[in-house]
């Protein structure tokens, strides 16, 4: 007696979102754009003693919040955010919370329905 064959293939009309922006550790994963210091996207705020950051703050969470405020007050950087849409961003902080999370949040805030416009 032969066993019946079962066909497990199926068709789906679900779209795969290829415009998801994410942040990875720059030494543990491949990335498209480096966002650490001293790049344009590097956080100028840090709570660490020895840092390349321009401003010293009391905590990492304060550094992240101040970074968000800093970006929000620079229209030219808000405009540049759209170029990061759909990219893999490389930073030293991941998998911990970092300024890269702010970048992703702001991309979704300002450009939620735009496709990646830069190659």
C-alpha positions in Angstrom: 0.0 0.0 0.0 1.4 3.4 -0.9 1.1 6.4 1.3 -0.9 9.3 -0.1 1.1 12.4 -1.1 0.2 15.7 0.3 0.9 18.9 -1.5 1.9 21.6 1.0 2.5 24.5 -1.4 0.0 27.4 -1.4 -0.4 30.8 -2.9 -0.6 33.9 -0.9 -1.3 37.5 -1.9 0.4 38.9 1.2 2.9 41.6 0.4 6.3 41.4 2.0 7.5 44.7 3.4 10.9 45.4 2.0 11.0 48.9 3.3 11.6 48.0 7.0 14.4 50.0 8.5 16.3 48.2 11.2 19.3 48.7 13.4 22.1 46.1 14.0 25.4 46.0 15.8 28.0 47.2 13.3 30.5 44.5 14.1 28.1 41.6 14.3 25.9 42.1 11.2 26.1 43.6 7.8 24.6 47.0 7.4 23.9 49.6 4.7 24.5 52.9 6.6 26.8 53.5 9.6 25.0 55.7 12.1 27.6 55.8 14.9 30.0 58.6 15.7 31.4 60.6 13.9 28.8 60.1 11.1 26.0 62.6 10.4 23.7 60.3 12.3 25.9 59.8 15.4 24.5 60.8 18.7 26.1 64.0 20.0 24.9 63.0 23.5 26.5 60.4 25.7 26.6 59.4 29.4 30.0 57.7 29.1 33.2 59.1 30.6 35.4 58.7 27.6 33.3 59.6 24.5 33.5 61.3 21.2 30.1 62.8 21.9 29.9 66.6 22.0 27.6 66.7 25.0 27.7 64.7 28.2 24.4 63.7 30.0 23.5 61.8 33.1 22.1 58.6 31.5 21.8 56.5 28.4 18.0 57.1 28.3 18.6 60.9 28.6 21.1 60.7 25.7 18.5 58.9 23.6 15.8 61.4 24.4 18.0 64.4 23.8 19.0 62.8 20.4 15.3 62.6 19.4 14.8 66.3 20.4 17.9 67.3 18.5 16.8 65.5 15.3 13.3 66.9 15.6 14.7 70.5 15.6 16.8 70.1 12.5 14.6 70.2 9.3 17.5 69.2 7.1 18.0 66.0 9.1 14.2 65.2 9.0 14.4 65.5 5.2 17.5 63.2 5.1 15.7 60.5 7.1 13.8 59.4 4.1 17.1 58.2 2.5 17.4 55.8 5.4 14.0 54.2 4.9 14.4 50.5 4.2 18.1 50.4 5.1 19.9 48.4 7.7 21.6 50.8 10.0 24.8 49.9 11.8 25.6 51.1 15.3 27.7 50.0 18.3 24.8 49.8 20.8 22.6 47.0 19.5 20.9 44.9 20.8 20.5 47.5 23.6 18.3 50.6 23.2 20.0 53.3 21.2 19.7 56.4 19.0 19.1 54.1 16.1 15.7 53.3 17.5 14.9 57.0 17.4 15.9 57.1 13.7 13.6 54.2 12.9 10.8 55.8 15.0 11.2 59.2 13.2 11.3 57.5 9.7 8.0 55.9 10.5 6.6 59.2 11.9 7.6 61.4 8.9 7.6 58.9 6.0 5.2 56.0 6.9 4.0 55.3 3.3 7.0 56.2 1.2 9.1 53.6 -0.5 12.9 53.6 -0.2 14.0 56.4 -2.6 17.8 56.0 -2.4 19.7 53.0 -3.7 
